[in-house]
Amino acid sequence: MDRWEFQITTHSAGEVLRVREELGYGPDEGSPPVVYCDTEGVCFFDEAPNPYVEAIVHILNEKGQQGWDLVQMVPRQADFICIWRREL
């Protein structure tokens, strides 16, 4: 039987903006939200500018390089929650 350990992380919009700048993109004043959500809570990245998506991918890849598998990502208005697992 497989055994897992789990971890939950939260990542703010500020963290995404910081990583975006670390990746070489300048500050973007008046830019649209990173994730778009409708009134039913369905969220999507379709209209997000590429630098924001690249910053989120970078954040996720950092944890993946430590051996963690992303189980679920939950976008919220000002941040997103990630649930991770790693085999023991």
C-alpha positions in Angstrom: 0.0 0.0 0.0 1.3 3.4 -0.9 1.9 5.9 1.9 1.7 9.6 1.4 2.5 12.8 3.3 0.5 15.9 2.4 1.1 19.6 2.6 -1.1 22.6 1.9 0.4 25.9 0.7 -1.2 29.3 -0.1 0.2 31.7 -2.6 -0.9 35.3 -2.7 -1.3 37.6 -5.7 1.7 39.6 -4.3 3.8 36.4 -4.5 2.8 35.9 -8.1 3.7 39.6 -8.9 7.1 39.2 -7.1 7.9 36.0 -9.1 6.8 37.7 -12.3 9.3 40.5 -11.7 12.0 38.0 -10.8 11.4 36.3 -14.1 12.3 39.6 -15.8 8.9 41.2 -16.4 8.6 44.8 -15.2 5.8 46.1 -13.0 2.5 46.3 -14.9 0.3 49.0 -13.5 -3.4 48.6 -14.0 -3.0 45.1 -15.1 -6.0 42.7 -15.1 -6.4 40.0 -12.4 -4.3 36.8 -12.7 -7.3 34.5 -12.6 -10.8 35.2 -13.8 -13.8 33.8 -11.9 -17.5 33.9 -12.7 -20.3 34.2 -10.2 -20.6 30.4 -10.0 -17.0 30.1 -8.8 -15.6 28.7 -12.0 -12.2 30.2 -12.6 -9.9 30.1 -15.7 -6.7 31.4 -17.0 -7.7 31.9 -20.6 -7.5 35.7 -20.7 -4.6 36.1 -18.2 -1.5 37.7 -19.7 1.3 35.2 -20.2 3.7 36.6 -17.6 1.3 35.8 -14.9 0.8 32.3 -16.0 4.6 31.9 -16.3 4.9 33.1 -12.7 2.3 30.6 -11.4 4.0 27.8 -13.3 7.3 28.8 -11.8 5.8 28.7 -8.2 4.3 25.3 -8.9 7.5 23.9 -10.4 9.6 24.9 -7.4 7.5 22.6 -5.2 7.5 19.9 -7.9 11.3 19.9 -8.0 11.2 19.0 -4.3 9.4 15.8 -5.1 5.8 17.0 -4.4 2.9 16.1 -6.7 0.1 18.7 -7.0 -3.2 17.1 -6.1 -5.4 20.2 -6.4 -5.1 23.9 -6.9 -8.0 26.1 -5.7 -7.9 29.7 -7.1 -9.5 32.4 -4.9 -10.0 36.1 -5.3 -6.6 37.2 -3.9 -4.6 34.0 -3.7 -4.6 30.3 -4.5 -4.4 27.2 -2.4 -2.4 24.1 -3.4 -2.7 20.6 -1.9 0.4 18.5 -2.4 1.4 14.9 -1.7 4.7 13.1 -1.6 5.2 9.4 -1.3 6.8 8.2 2.0 
